[in-house]
Amino acid sequence: MSLLQRLFRRSAVATPAAGDDDPIRRARQLILEDRVEDAAAVLETAPDQEGDEVQLLWGLVDLGRERYGSAADHLEAVLAQRPDRTAVWLY
């Protein structure tokens, strides 16, 4: 199991109760499968690009791409919106 997968499993993001066509649910699954480029393509279709769940997933994608500065920006955006998401501090 990759570091990205281990970190993601600790994520505090709730899985939406939607079908497989839900981009957030699909992106989460792709990240767990260590398919970050596929997850990025799916995330581009998510309707709320500024939402905390999408920002967290973009942060994880950027960690998988080894783009640490961009990952930090996305994760900081999550904390700005939801300071109670303490699991994000682990990233």
Residue pairs with C-beta under 8 A, 6 or more apart in sequence:
2 34
4 31
4 34
4 36
4 60
4 63
4 64
5 31
5 32
5 34
7 60
7 63
7 90
7 91
8 28
8 31
8 32
8 60
9 32
10 87
10 90
11 56
11 60
11 87
12 85
12 86
12 87
12 88
13 28
13 52
13 53
13 56
13 57
14 53
15 24
15 25
15 28
16 22
16 24
16 25
16 53
18 24
18 25
20 26
23 42
23 43
23 45
23 46
23 47
24 46
24 53
24 54
24 57
26 39
26 42
27 39
27 42
27 43
27 46
27 57
27 61
28 39
28 57
30 36
30 38
30 39
30 42
31 39
31 57
31 60
31 61
31 64
34 64
36 60
36 61
36 64
36 65
37 65
39 57
39 60
39 61
39 64
40 58
40 61
40 65
43 54
43 57
43 58
43 61
46 54
48 54
50 77
51 81
52 77
52 78
52 81
52 82
52 85
55 74
55 75
55 77
55 78
55 81
56 74
56 75
56 78
56 85
56 88
58 74
59 71
59 72
59 73
59 74
59 75
59 78
59 88
59 91
60 71
60 91
62 68
62 70
62 71
62 74
63 71
63 91
71 91
75 88
75 91
78 85
78 88
79 85
79 88
79 89
82 88
